[in-house]
Amino acid sequence: MTNLQSPWRSDFPILQTQMNGKPLAFLDSGASAQKPQAVIDAMTQVMEQNYSNIHRGLYAVSQKLTEDFENVRSKVAGLIGAPSDKNIVFTRNSTEGINLVAQSWARNNLQKGDEIIITEMEHHANIVPWQILAEQIGVVIKVIPFTHEVTLDLEAFKDLLSDKTKLVGVVEISNALGTINPVEDIIKTCRAFNPEIKVLIDGSQGVVHRKVNVTKMDADFYIFTGHKLYGPSGIGVLYGKYDLLESMPPYQGGGDMIERVSFNGTTYREAPYKFEAGTPAIVEVIGLGAAIDYVQNIGMDKIAAHEAALLNYAMQELQQIEGFTLYGVLDTSKKAGIISFTMDEAHSSDIGMVLNQCGVAVRSGHHCCMPLMSALGIDGTTRASLGLYNNKDDIDAFVAGLKKVQDLFG
């Protein structure tokens, strides 16, 4: 058996602690990942020794932090294979990135009757902004269904395309199921049908679990968030093709995104800066840069291989649990380290509470995917999601906890 012990676990201080008197088995990275000491130290160092506002200070501390801040743009570009740091807009999170595209690009380029296609697997963050847009200007939302194997129905997708299709939004990896969607094939289908269709990829889970290259992918927009990538909350990224970003009006107005302001009018900076109004999340951006350094020093291929080995082990062990129903694909080569399930007789919240007493942290509920749960005919699931720090002991504690659930509710 492949070594299932994580060589990186000791980098995470919280994983040296206990929960309810048991070693913490943290299996909720899909919601938000834990932070390595390198990220904690980078953020602390800024606040202790080098904090100031950035971009306009003429003194050394401000100039140094401005340089460090802007260098993170280059780190992000390198992580996702973007052509330039000019493609990288800092946002608060994935949700804000999608809202920015909806209210800046879409609201100014679409009109009543134009169509947006999303999927049945989307997080609410890639549903609600388009519904708001539909209320504002009358666009039409179409939905790609999934098959009985809980994979996207690509033939149905082709049938949804029309001369009114203007944007397709797809989650790269389902946060609720772990399903890896064929985003490259979807983009190629769009290009073949109409090269003018824009494609937005929600990479909130994608960038965490596999190597991403947005240039090869040919995404028009790609969004992810820092807190799932072992970085802090409050910082996210919108990648956009530069001609698109340049053509888009500002999303918010205020300081730092302007060239000149007068009461007769305002001129704005070029992209990406015109989308970053006000004092940014300075310390959080530095933390994101440290998180990117951390995962790149390990190597995304190594992380993916470790998570795949753990997932395979978990799937084998879970076969012992009676009344256990897995949602999503069974083929682990088409699945990231996310296990979404129900158990006979036990509600997802009951499962979560029993596991909590066993020192195992999981997520229970709809995972911000109510339409997906409705299509599956359930209210919600329990979800265990893997990170690079998880190991065999975590899986064993998880399986033992589920056996306790079985004993209590079976």
VODONU-963468 format. One record per residue (C-alpha): residue in one letter; z negated, x negated, y. Coordinates in steps of 0.02 Angstrom, whole numbers, m for minus. Each point is the difference from the previous one (the first is absolute). Last residue first. Example, Ala and Ser with C-alpha at 12.3 -4.5 7.8 and 13.67 -1.06 7.14 Angstrom:
REM residues 2
> S	m357	m684	m53
> A	m33	69	m172
//
This chain:
REM residues 410
> G	m632	1445	62
> F	m98	4	163
> L	m142	m125	m22
> D	68	m100	m146
> Q	175	m8	74
> V	m69	m54	168
> K	m97	m138	m91
> K	163	m50	m85
> L	78	m6	173
> G	m137	m120	57
> A	33	m115	m149
> V	185	m2	46
> F	m38	m47	181
> A	m128	m132	m50
> D	129	m77	m119
> I	132	4	136
> D	m115	m87	124
> D	m51	m129	m131
> K	183	m39	m34
> N	30	m53	179
> N	31	64	176
> Y	20	m119	146
> L	189	20	20
> G	m21	186	25
> L	7	150	m114
> S	m7	186	34
> A	m100	128	m97
> R	42	178	49
> T	m86	162	m49
> T	118	145	20
> G	31	149	112
> D	23	187	13
> I	123	12	m145
> G	170	80	m34
> L	98	m162	11
> A	101	72	145
> S	m163	48	86
> M	m66	m177	m23
> L	158	m70	79
> P	m12	121	146
> M	m183	m49	27
> C	33	m187	7
> C	m138	m67	113
> H	m85	m71	m155
> H	m24	176	m73
> G	m178	m27	m59
> S	m103	m139	m79
> R	1	m186	39
> V	m81	m133	m109
> A	m150	m117	16
> V	m84	m50	m163
> G	m185	m48	2
> C	m42	115	m146
> Q	m85	126	114
> N	161	4	102
> L	97	34	m160
> V	m102	159	m26
> M	33	53	180
> G	187	m32	m10
> I	18	96	m162
> D	m93	148	74
> S	114	m6	153
> S	153	2	m112
> H	m63	154	m91
> A	m53	m23	m182
> E	47	126	m137
> D	154	m97	m57
> M	29	m161	94
> T	121	m33	142
> F	98	m155	45
> S	75	m118	127
> I	9	m184	m47
> I	69	m114	136
> G	47	m182	m36
> A	186	20	35
> K	119	95	m115
> K	178	m19	m59
> S	m38	m147	m117
> T	m154	96	m56
> D	107	132	m85
> L	m116	151	m9
> V	66	76	160
> G	m113	110	103
> Y	m154	104	m37
> L	m115	m53	m142
> T	m96	131	m99
> F	m163	m47	m88
> G	m71	134	m116
> E	m59	m131	m123
> I	m20	m176	67
> Q	55	m137	m120
> Q	174	m6	77
> L	m85	m64	157
> E	m18	m172	m79
> Q	187	m26	m19
> M	37	58	178
> A	m136	m113	67
> Y	69	m153	m89
> N	175	34	65
> L	m67	26	176
> L	m99	m162	m7
> A	155	m99	m54
> A	103	83	138
> E	m133	m40	131
> H	0	m184	m49
> A	191	m9	1
> A	12	86	170
> I	m126	m120	77
> K	89	m150	m73
> D	168	62	67
> M	m77	34	170
> G	m53	m182	15
> I	m178	m64	17
> N	33	m87	166
> Q	104	151	49
> V	m145	118	m33
> Y	m121	m101	108
> D	120	m41	141
> I	40	185	13
> A	m186	43	5
> A	m28	m131	136
> G	140	74	104
> L	m74	174	m23
> G	m167	m64	60
> I	81	m74	156
> V	81	170	30
> E	m170	82	m22
> V	m79	m113	131
> I	132	47	127
> A	17	187	m33
> P	111	18	152
> T	m48	26	183
> G	116	132	66
> A	173	57	m52
> E	85	m84	m148
> F	169	87	m20
> K	82	m92	146
> Y	m50	m164	m82
> P	115	15	m151
> A	122	18	84
> E	40	m46	180
> R	m119	31	143
> Y	6	159	100
> T	53	48	176
> T	m101	126	99
> G	40	124	138
> N	m15	46	183
> F	m190	m12	m3
> S	23	m180	m52
> V	m20	m91	m165
> R	88	m158	m57
> E	32	m83	m168
> I	m104	119	m104
> M	m72	6	m176
> D	m159	m95	47
> G	m83	145	89
> G	38	182	m25
> G	125	116	m82
> Q	17	63	m178
> Y	148	19	m118
> P	119	m103	106
> P	185	45	m10
> M	103	m55	m150
> S	165	m95	16
> E	m84	m170	m10
> L	m92	49	m158
> L	161	60	m81
> D	96	m158	47
> Y	m146	m102	m68
> K	m7	75	m172
> G	m176	67	m12
> Y	m160	m62	m77
> L	m155	102	44
> V	m164	m85	m38
> G	m181	53	m11
> I	m168	m46	74
> G	m158	104	17
> S	m71	m47	m168
> P	m24	m182	m45
> G	97	m106	m126
> Y	2	m1	m190
> L	175	76	0
> K	m63	180	m7
> H	m85	m21	169
> G	153	m73	84
> T	118	148	m4
> F	184	16	m44
> I	162	68	70
> Y	183	m42	m27
> F	141	66	110
> D	187	m22	m17
> A	m19	m60	m179
> D	137	m117	m61
> M	m98	m48	m157
> K	68	m176	16
> T	m62	m6	180
> V	m162	92	m40
> N	m51	m131	m128
> V	m159	50	m91
> K	m98	m91	m135
> R	m109	119	m99
> H	m167	91	m6
> V	m65	0	178
> V	167	12	92
> G	44	152	m102
> Q	m163	95	23
> S	19	35	187
> G	188	m28	m13
> D	54	168	70
> I	188	m27	9
> L	104	77	140
> V	187	19	m26
> K	125	40	138
> I	161	91	m42
> E	144	m77	99
> P	76	m85	m153
> N	43	171	m73
> F	15	35	m186
> A	14	m180	m57
> R	m139	m57	117
> C	m114	141	m59
> T	29	m40	m183
> K	m33	m184	35
> I	m165	46	85
> I	m52	106	m149
> D	45	m141	m120
> E	m109	m123	98
> V	m141	126	7
> P	m9	19	m188
> N	m177	74	1
> I	m144	m94	m80
> T	m118	134	m66
> G	m183	m42	34
> L	m46	184	m12
> A	m96	48	158
> N	48	m146	111
> S	180	18	m53
> I	92	m165	17
> E	146	m17	120
> V	m30	166	88
> V	165	71	61
> G	63	66	167
> V	185	45	18
> L	71	27	173
> K	152	82	79
> T	65	119	m132
> K	112	129	86
> D	159	m55	m90
> S	m92	36	m160
> L	m114	m84	m128
> L	m105	120	m103
> D	117	m9	m150
> K	m20	m188	m8
> F	m190	22	m3
> A	13	124	m143
> E	91	m134	m98
> L	m136	m124	47
> D	m139	107	m70
> L	m150	m107	45
> T	m109	m46	m148
> V	m137	111	m69
> E	72	0	m177
> H	33	188	20
> T	108	m49	149
> F	m55	m17	180
> P	62	101	147
> I	88	m72	155
> V	m55	107	149
> K	100	65	148
> I	m67	15	177
> V	105	87	133
> V	m7	m53	183
> G	m49	134	126
> I	m46	m101	154
> Q	m190	6	19
> E	m52	97	m155
> A	112	m108	m109
> L	m72	m155	84
> I	m176	57	m46
> Q	61	26	m178
> W	74	m175	3
> P	m167	m75	55
> V	m88	102	m137
> I	99	m64	m148
> N	m1	m190	m1
> A	m184	m15	47
> H	m39	139	m124
> H	41	m123	m138
> E	169	33	m77
> M	31	31	m185
> E	108	157	20
> T	124	m104	96
> I	72	m3	176
> I	168	53	70
> I	24	34	185
> E	137	118	57
> D	78	41	167
> G	m3	186	40
> K	m73	m19	175
> Q	27	m174	69
> L	m31	m179	m49
> N	16	m160	101
> N	m142	7	126
> R	m128	87	m110
> A	49	m111	m146
> W	m14	m170	84
> S	m155	20	108
> Q	m103	144	m67
> A	40	m16	m185
> V	10	m190	m2
> L	m166	m14	91
> N	m78	130	m113
> I	50	m105	m150
> G	m78	m156	74
> E	m157	96	51
> T	m25	55	m180
> S	26	m174	m69
> N	m144	m67	104
> R	m54	m41	178
> T	171	m67	48
> F	72	m176	24
> V	188	m2	17
> I	98	m133	m97
> N	189	m17	16
> K	m16	m128	140
> D	m91	m111	m125
> S	172	m32	m72
> P	112	27	m150
> A	m130	98	m99
> G	m38	m62	m176
> I	m160	102	m24
> L	m129	m140	1
> G	101	m113	115
> A	14	135	134
> V	m186	33	m15
> K	m38	m185	23
> S	116	m7	150
> R	m91	146	80
> V	m163	m89	m40
> N	57	m144	110
> E	m7	119	147
> F	m188	19	m18
> D	m30	m187	m23
> E	101	m39	157
> T	m91	134	100
> L	m166	m66	m66
> K	41	m176	62
> Q	59	62	170
> S	m153	109	22
> V	m121	m141	m41
> A	95	m125	108
> Y	2	99	162
> L	155	81	75
> G	m36	169	m78
> R	147	119	m6
> H	47	19	m183
> I	m173	18	m78
> N	m174	66	33
> S	m136	m122	m47
> Y	m89	m59	m157
> N	1	m181	m60
> Q	m169	m54	m65
> E	m107	137	m74
> M	121	147	m2
> V	147	m106	m54
> Q	m101	m92	m132
> T	m66	165	m69
> M	176	66	m26
> A	58	m157	m90
> D	m161	m10	m102
> I	12	179	m64
> V	182	m26	m46
> A	m36	m162	m94
> Q	m152	79	m83
> P	114	123	m88
> K	3	183	51
> Q	m8	151	m115
> A	149	116	m14
> S	15	174	73
> A	54	163	m81
> G	107	m79	m135
> S	m136	m132	m18
> D	m115	129	m79
> L	m43	m82	m166
> F	m150	m104	55
> A	m106	m41	m151
> L	m164	m45	87
> P	m125	m78	m120
> K	m128	136	m41
> G	m164	44	87
> N	72	151	87
> M	137	m110	74
> Q	m21	m189	m15
> T	56	m150	102
> Q	110	m152	m36
> L	152	109	26
> I	m49	23	182
> P	25	m185	34
> F	184	m5	m50
> D	66	m177	m33
> S	m97	0	m166
> R	128	122	m71
> W	147	m118	24
> P	14	m74	m176
> S	9	179	m67
> Q	m47	11	m183
> L	131	88	m107
> N	60	m155	m91
> T	153	60	m95
> M	m39	59	m176
//
